[in-house]
Amino acid sequence: MTLKPAAEDLQLEVLGTLHEGDDTIYLLGPHEPGFWQVFTESDEYWVGAPDPLDRWSKRVIGELAESWGGTAIFPSDGPPYPPFQAWARASGRAWDSPVGMLVHDTTGLWISYRGAVRVPGLRPLPSTGDKPCLNCDAPCLKACPVSALGPKAYDVSKCKEHLNGEDLANCMTQGCAVRRTCPAGQSYGRLPSQSAFHMKAFNPT
């Protein structure tokens, strides 16, 4: 069973793998470049129903899980909700960043888990990555124009006030300035239109 190519054929990437009990869990996120084009050409994007990306993810990852002989799991399943952040840390490819958000070895602060597939059996685990913050001067700590994000807390109200005001860093159209500044994510290839989609979902007004 060749998991990585099968996922990438659907513009998904295995962003972490771990064992839990007698099972193996594969964490899946966008495979870039190309993910956003595939999603925006899908029926889920154009039909006009709520939560199009979640519905796309459930369809595609559900089909993938079936083909792998596993079970699809999604961040929205619950309550109780699956521990995606704990799984990410346990995979050895994601860590807490200086600003509190998870940082990934290849996607940086752009890390996004669209779902996971749990398959029975303890499959071989791939090599883990290196924490990108170890050799970084942490530009993320200075990137937020209103200091809403920091190592101790995230001030959601201050963030939204900025987004609905002058938005000096163009966060609504380009994506969070803090995420954009992470060196580890510079080669990930996430399009501004994708970031704008997520920002509008976060701050619809």
VMD Tcl script that draws the C-alpha trace (Angstrom):
set ca {
  {0.00 0.00 0.00}
  {1.70 3.18 -1.23}
  {0.14 5.85 0.93}
  {2.11 8.94 -0.03}
  {1.51 8.79 -3.82}
  {-2.17 7.94 -3.29}
  {-2.60 11.01 -1.07}
  {-0.66 13.29 -3.42}
  {-2.82 12.20 -6.35}
  {-5.65 13.94 -4.45}
  {-3.46 16.98 -3.61}
  {-3.13 15.84 -0.01}
  {0.12 15.30 1.84}
  {1.01 13.07 4.77}
  {2.21 15.71 7.25}
  {2.81 13.35 10.14}
  {2.56 9.69 11.14}
  {2.27 8.13 14.57}
  {1.29 5.00 16.43}
  {-1.62 4.97 18.86}
  {-2.51 1.70 20.51}
  {-2.36 -0.95 17.81}
  {-3.10 1.50 15.00}
  {-1.20 3.89 12.77}
  {-2.51 7.42 12.21}
  {-1.68 9.45 9.12}
  {-2.21 13.22 9.40}
  {-3.22 14.83 6.13}
  {-3.00 18.40 4.88}
  {-2.83 20.31 1.60}
  {-0.18 19.18 -0.88}
  {1.30 22.28 -2.47}
  {1.49 23.58 -5.06}
  {-1.82 22.59 -6.62}
  {-4.16 21.96 -3.68}
  {-6.09 25.20 -4.02}
  {-6.76 24.75 -7.74}
  {-8.14 21.26 -7.17}
  {-10.43 22.44 -4.38}
  {-11.70 25.50 -6.26}
  {-12.60 23.30 -9.23}
  {-14.64 20.94 -7.03}
  {-18.43 20.76 -6.69}
  {-18.12 21.58 -3.00}
  {-16.56 24.95 -3.80}
  {-19.19 25.97 -6.34}
  {-22.43 24.58 -4.93}
  {-22.81 27.40 -2.40}
  {-23.44 25.30 0.72}
  {-21.73 26.15 4.04}
  {-18.23 24.90 4.91}
  {-17.14 23.88 1.41}
  {-13.57 22.98 2.36}
  {-14.70 20.78 5.25}
  {-17.17 19.02 2.96}
  {-14.47 18.52 0.31}
  {-12.10 17.15 2.94}
  {-14.67 14.71 4.27}
  {-15.46 13.39 0.84}
  {-11.88 13.04 -0.39}
  {-10.30 11.82 2.84}
  {-13.27 9.50 3.41}
  {-12.67 7.89 0.03}
  {-8.95 7.68 0.73}
  {-9.53 6.03 4.10}
  {-11.79 3.45 2.51}
  {-9.16 2.62 -0.10}
  {-6.54 2.26 2.66}
  {-8.78 0.02 4.77}
  {-8.89 2.63 7.51}
  {-11.16 5.14 9.22}
  {-11.32 8.84 8.41}
  {-11.08 11.31 11.31}
  {-11.69 15.05 11.15}
  {-10.96 17.99 13.48}
  {-14.68 18.83 13.57}
  {-15.69 15.35 14.81}
  {-17.05 15.79 18.30}
  {-17.40 16.63 21.01}
  {-15.19 15.12 22.22}
  {-12.87 16.31 19.48}
  {-9.92 14.28 18.18}
  {-6.59 15.46 19.64}
  {-5.04 16.67 16.38}
  {-2.55 18.98 18.08}
  {-1.37 16.21 20.39}
  {-1.09 13.85 17.42}
  {0.88 16.47 15.51}
  {3.40 16.81 18.35}
  {3.61 13.03 18.73}
  {4.40 12.66 15.02}
  {7.78 14.36 15.57}
  {7.10 16.84 12.77}
  {5.29 19.66 14.60}
  {6.15 21.67 17.71}
  {4.99 24.69 19.68}
  {6.35 27.84 18.06}
  {7.48 31.01 19.88}
  {4.02 32.49 19.22}
  {2.18 29.44 20.53}
  {0.87 28.06 17.25}
  {2.16 24.77 15.93}
  {5.08 24.98 13.53}
  {5.78 22.16 11.07}
  {9.12 21.06 9.68}
  {8.15 21.74 6.04}
  {5.00 23.91 6.11}
  {6.09 26.20 8.93}
  {3.22 28.16 10.48}
  {1.03 27.36 7.46}
  {0.39 23.93 8.94}
  {-3.19 22.80 8.41}
  {-4.60 19.34 9.06}
  {-7.62 18.61 6.89}
  {-8.12 15.21 8.48}
  {-6.48 11.93 9.38}
  {-6.73 8.26 8.52}
  {-6.40 5.58 11.20}
  {-5.41 2.17 9.86}
  {-5.09 -1.03 11.87}
  {-1.62 -2.31 12.60}
  {1.67 -0.69 13.46}
  {2.99 0.42 10.09}
  {6.60 1.64 9.69}
  {7.10 5.24 10.74}
  {9.06 7.56 8.44}
  {11.92 9.69 9.62}
  {10.91 12.74 11.60}
  {11.96 16.30 10.88}
  {13.93 18.95 12.74}
  {12.26 21.75 14.66}
  {12.77 24.82 12.45}
  {12.81 27.20 15.43}
  {16.14 25.85 16.68}
  {18.10 27.88 14.12}
  {15.77 30.83 13.70}
  {15.75 34.38 15.05}
  {11.96 34.19 15.49}
  {10.66 36.92 13.17}
  {7.17 35.66 14.06}
  {7.46 37.40 17.45}
  {7.61 40.81 15.76}
  {5.33 40.24 12.78}
  {1.90 41.00 14.23}
  {1.23 44.74 13.79}
  {-0.92 44.90 16.92}
  {0.91 42.27 19.02}
  {-2.18 40.08 19.20}
  {-0.06 36.92 18.98}
  {2.68 36.12 21.42}
  {4.23 33.37 23.49}
  {1.70 33.70 26.34}
  {-1.68 34.27 24.73}
  {-3.63 35.07 21.60}
  {-5.82 38.16 21.86}
  {-8.62 37.32 19.43}
  {-10.52 40.59 19.94}
  {-7.39 42.66 19.24}
  {-6.71 40.59 16.12}
  {-10.23 41.09 14.74}
  {-10.14 44.78 15.57}
  {-7.03 45.05 13.41}
  {-8.58 43.01 10.59}
  {-11.67 45.22 10.55}
  {-9.63 48.43 10.77}
  {-6.74 49.58 8.62}
  {-5.24 46.08 8.36}
  {-1.77 47.54 7.85}
  {-0.24 44.11 7.17}
  {-2.89 43.02 4.64}
  {-3.73 40.00 6.76}
  {-7.24 39.64 5.34}
  {-6.04 39.40 1.74}
  {-2.60 37.81 2.16}
  {-3.02 35.72 5.29}
  {-1.82 36.24 8.85}
  {1.39 38.27 8.88}
  {2.82 36.07 11.62}
  {2.29 32.91 9.58}
  {3.70 34.59 6.46}
  {6.96 35.54 8.12}
  {7.95 32.02 9.23}
  {11.11 31.00 7.31}
  {10.11 27.33 7.39}
  {6.99 27.99 5.36}
  {8.49 30.21 2.66}
  {8.77 27.40 0.12}
  {5.42 25.79 0.92}
  {3.55 27.51 -1.90}
  {0.32 28.50 -0.19}
  {-1.54 30.98 -2.40}
  {-2.81 34.32 -1.07}
  {-6.32 33.42 -2.28}
  {-6.29 30.34 -0.07}
  {-5.19 32.40 2.91}
  {-7.87 35.01 2.17}
  {-10.49 32.25 2.12}
  {-9.47 31.11 5.60}
  {-9.25 34.66 6.92}
  {-12.78 35.41 5.71}
  {-14.04 32.27 7.44}
  {-12.32 33.40 10.64}
  {-13.48 37.02 10.32}
  {-16.60 37.11 8.10}
  {-17.65 40.68 8.98}
}
mol new
graphics top color blue
foreach p $ca { graphics top sphere $p radius 0.5 }
foreach p [lrange $ca 0 end-1] q [lrange $ca 1 end] { graphics top cylinder $p $q radius 0.2 }
display resetview
